[in-house]
Amino acid sequence: MESSHPSPIRDIKSFVLRQGRLTKGQQYAMEHYWPLYGVAAGETPLDWQQLFGNDAPLALEIGFGNGESLAAMAQAEPARNFIGIEVHTPGVGHLLHLIADQQLSNLRVMNSDAVQIIRQQIPAASLDRVQVYFPDPWHKKRHHKRRIVQAPFVSLLASRLCKGGLLHLATDWEDYAHHMADVMQASSDFKSCAADGAPFSPRPAFRPQTKFEQRGLRLGHGVWDLLYYKS
């Protein structure tokens, strides 16, 4: 029997749970659209064929924020299935509204701790792509241990990706970008998609720019994309 995880991950949370109040629209979405598009957390591995009704390639996004870019990707790639995990319920409610409004049959949502979901419910080698966009940089040095992109986490993702599957990281915090690069370059599970083996790649067309990102770029802020395939 396969181990649920190749090496232990310390249970240090990479997020602070600030739920905030749901808007009336988000509350409506949680009540009416969650039963249609939400997936409950649990301990049983998920059956993608049963969940989506097909065996299309599957992309997982960890921490999708308000979900607008994830909905845009699902709309642009109808032949691919998507599942998003977000711990903050207002963002989940917002994405549920987008799914219903755009009738996105290829997108499902989970509202829980991504690490626990991946450990317990994502079957081995079942993902074609994993996306981690703009995670909390935990910029103070004493908080760096909270950064989600660490060697054990990358190893966990490798076990859930199929051979040749893509891990796509993005950040607008330069120090975190180099931290990500160090972690990825040290992993024997992944190879850079850049032609010269460098850690950073141009933003691929399938990742939409968020409004926050566009504003940052206008102000001269950098954005770093790291694309690695499972070797």
N, C-alpha and C positions, 0 to 999 in steps of 0.2 A: 504494500500500500504506500502511495506517495505521501511524503511528509507534507503537512500543510504549509510549511515554510522552510526554505533551505538553511536559514540561520536566524536566530532570534533577533527581533527588533525590540529595543527598549521602549516601554510604554510611556514615552515622553510625547505629549501632544504637540502637533505642529500648528495647532490653531487655538484660539481663545473663543469660546462659545458666547457670542453676543447676539442673541436671537433678535432683539428689538421687537417692535410691534408690527404685526401684519397689517397691511392695508386691507380695505374691504375687498378689493379685487383679488389680492393674494389669498385671503381667507376663503373667498368663494372658490378659487382654483383648488385649494387644498381639499375642500369639501366635495367638490363636484368632479374635478379632473384627476385627482390622485388615484381614485379607484380604477381609472382607465389607463393611466400612464405611469403611475408610481409603482415601485417595487419595494416591498417590505424587507428590512434587514432581518437576518436570521443566521442559522448555522448550516443550512442545507445548500449545497452547490446549485447554482442556477442552471436551468436548461434553456439555452438560447433559442433552440428550435421551437420549443414550446412558447417561449416568451414573445418571439417575433413572428413565428409562423414560417420561417425560412432559415437557410443556413448561410446568409450573406456575411461577408467579412465584418468584423465587429471592432469598433473603436470605443475606448473608454476614456472619458475625461474626468480628471480628479480636480475638484474645486472649480466649478464652472461659474462662480459669481452670480450674476443675474441671468445668465444663460443665453444672452442674445447672440454671442458668437457661436455657441454650440448649436442653437436652433438654425442659424444661417448655414452652418456646415451640413447639418442633416438635410436641409432643404436643397442644398447644392449637390449632395451625393445620395440620391434616393436608392442607389444600389448597395449602399453600405448601411449597416445598423450602428446606432450609437447608444451608449448608456453613460449618463452623467451622475457623478456622486458629489453632493454638496452638503456640508454640515449645517449651513445657515438656512433656516426655513423660509425667510422672505425671498431669497433667491430661487428656491425651489418653487414657491408659489408663482413667481414671475415667469419662470420657464414653463411651468404647466400651462399658463395662459397662452404663451407663444405656441406651444405644441397644439393646443386645441384650436387656436385661431388659424394656424397654418396647416392643420390636419397632417401632422408629421407622424406617420405610422411607423417610422424607423427610429424613433427616439423614446427612451425610457429614462426614468429619474429615480435616484435613491437619495435619502435624506439621513445620512449617518456618517460615521468615521470611516474614511476610505480604507485605511490600513486594515481595520477589522473586516470590512467587506471583502477586500482582496484576499486576505488570509482564508476566510471561511467560505466564501460563496463564489469566487471566480475560479472556474476549473482550469487546470494546468493547460498551457499551450492553446488557449481558446481565444485569445485576443490577437487582432491583426495590427492594432495601433493603440498606444497609450499617450495621452496628452496631459501635460501638467503646465498650465499657462499662468504666469505671474503669481506663483505661490508667495505667501508671506515671507519676506526676506529676513525677518528677525535680525535687523541690522546691528543691534548692539552685540558686541563680542560675547558677552556672557549668555546670550540667548541663541548663539549659533547652533547649539545642540538641538534646538527645536526645529531647525530647517528640515523639511520633509525629504529633500534630496540628499540622502546619505547612502553609504555603501550597502547596508542591509536592505534598505527599501528598494534600491535599484536591482539587487539580487532577487527580491521578491517579484518585482515586475518582470524580470527575465523569465522566471518560472511560469508566468501566466501568458507571456507572449509566444506566438508560434514562431518557428524558425523563419528568419527574414522579416519578422514583425518590427514595426517602427516605434521607437520611443522618442517623443518630441517634447522638449522642454523649452520654455521661454521665460525671460525675466527682463525687467527694466532697471535692475539694480546691479551695477557692474561687479561689485565684490561677490555677490551671489552667483553671477554668471561664471566667474573664475572658480568659485567653489564647485559649481555643477560640473564644469569642465574637468577639474581634478578628479572628481568622483567617477565621471564617465570614462575618462582616459585610463583610470586604474582598474576598470571592470574588464574581466576576461570574457564576459558574456556579450559585449557590444562592440561594434565598430562604427566609426564616424561615417556619415554619409557624404561628408565633404571630400572632394576628389583628392586633396592633398593630405587627408587624414586629420586636418585641423579640427578643433572642437566646435567651431561656430560655422553656421551655414546661413545663407540668405533665407528670409522668411518665405516659406512655401506658399503658393497661391491658395491652398486650401485653408490656411489660417487667416480668418478675417482680422483686420485691425479694429480694435475697440476704439470708442470715442476717447477714452482716457489715454490710450496709447497714441492716438493721432495728436491729441493735445500735447503730450509729452514730446513727441517728435518735433512739433512746431517750436517748442521751447528749447530744442537742442538736446533733449535727453536721449540716451541710447537705448536700444532694445537688442537683446541677444537671443538668437534661436540656436538650439542644439538639437540636431537630428542624428540619431543612432539606430542602426538596425541590429537585431539579434543575430549573432554570428553562429 
